[in-house]
Amino acid sequence: MYKPKYFIAQELVPKSVFLKRGARSLELIDERLLITIDQLREKFGPCTINNWHSGGGFTESGLRTPDCKHYSPFSQHTFGRAADCKFSKATPEEVRHYILTHPEEFPFITFVELDTPTWVHIDVRNCKAITTWSPKK
């Protein structure tokens, strides 16, 4: 089991999951995603996924379960394979551009959502190359 260097379980799962499973919540997150968010943190600096545990408002930027407002049964968030990352030292556009022009540095990223104003959605779904999608299209 991969244990992230820069993230604790509370940052990756909703409160309801953490209250039931504690640190074992990490077992619900795909190892490829855990490795990738550490790689992104090392490249771009501090990153927030969920921050409910410290009084913040982000509760569904990692794993999503049926009790989550933005739950979708086929979302990669549902399977622990997606994260919405908010970086404090880089803009979403800078991070997306870098990922798309240096895919060899992030071998597990297979999907990047475009045109999101404050976060970078990445996931590690089972496909060959990086696929992009925009909510604006």
QUIPE-V834492 format. One record per pair of residues at least 24 apart in sequence whose C-alpha atoms are under 10 Angstrom apart, sorted by the first residue. I is the first residue (numbers start at 0). GAP is how many residues later the second one is. If there is no record, write none. Layout:
# QUIPE-V834492
i = {I I}
gap = {GAP GAP}
This chain:
# QUIPE-V834492
i = {0 0 0 0 1 1 1 1 1 1 1 1 1 2 2 2 2 2 3 3 3 3 3 3 3 3 4 4 4 4 4 4 4 5 5 5 5 5 5 5 5 6 6 6 6 6 6 6 6 7 8 8 8 9 9 9 9 9 9 9 9 10 10 10 10 10 10 10 10 10 10 10 10 10 11 11 11 11 11 11 11 11 11 11 11 11 11 11 12 12 12 12 12 12 12 12 12 12 12 12 12 13 13 13 13 13 13 13 13 13 13 13 13 13 13 14 14 14 14 14 14 15 15 15 16 16 16 17 24 25 25 26 27 27 27 27 27 28 28 28 28 28 28 28 28 28 29 29 29 29 29 29 29 29 30 30 30 30 31 31 31 31 31 31 31 31 31 31 32 32 32 32 32 32 32 32 32 32 32 33 33 33 33 34 34 34 35 35 35 35 35 35 35 35 35 36 36 36 36 36 36 36 36 38 38 39 39 39 39 39 39 40 40 42 42 42 42 43 43 43 43 43 43 43 43 44 44 44 44 45 45 45 45 45 45 46 46 46 46 46 46 46 46 47 47 47 47 47 47 47 48 48 48 48 48 48 48 49 49 49 49 57 59 60 60 60 60 61 74 74 75 75 75 75 75 76 76 76 78 79 79 79 80 80 80 80 80 80 81 81 81 81 81 81 81 81 82 82 82 82 82 82 83 83 83 83 83 83 83 83 84 84 84 84 84 85 85 85 85 85 86 86 86 90 90 90 90 91 91 91 91 91 91 92 92 92 92 93 94 94 95 95 95 98 99 99 99 102 102}
gap = {25 26 29 30 24 25 27 28 29 30 31 32 33 24 28 31 32 35 27 29 30 31 32 33 34 35 29 30 32 33 34 36 37 28 31 32 33 35 36 40 41 27 30 31 34 40 41 42 43 42 41 44 53 39 40 41 42 43 44 49 52 37 38 39 40 41 42 43 47 48 49 50 51 52 36 37 38 39 47 48 49 50 51 52 68 70 71 72 36 37 38 39 46 47 48 49 50 51 52 64 67 36 37 38 39 44 45 46 47 48 49 50 51 53 54 35 36 37 38 44 45 49 51 52 46 47 48 35 38 37 54 53 35 50 51 52 53 33 34 48 49 50 51 52 53 54 33 49 50 51 52 93 94 95 49 50 77 93 48 49 50 74 75 76 77 91 92 93 29 47 48 49 50 75 76 89 90 91 92 46 47 48 49 71 72 73 47 69 70 71 72 73 86 87 88 45 46 47 48 69 72 85 86 66 67 45 47 55 59 65 66 44 46 47 52 55 62 43 44 45 46 47 50 51 54 42 43 44 45 39 40 41 42 43 44 37 38 39 40 41 42 43 72 35 36 37 38 39 40 71 34 35 36 37 38 70 71 33 34 35 36 26 24 24 25 58 60 59 48 50 35 46 47 48 49 44 45 46 46 43 44 45 28 41 42 43 44 45 27 29 30 39 40 41 42 43 36 37 38 39 40 41 29 32 34 35 36 37 38 39 33 34 35 36 37 31 32 33 34 35 31 32 33 26 27 28 29 24 25 26 27 28 29 24 25 26 27 26 24 25 24 25 26 31 30 31 32 26 27}
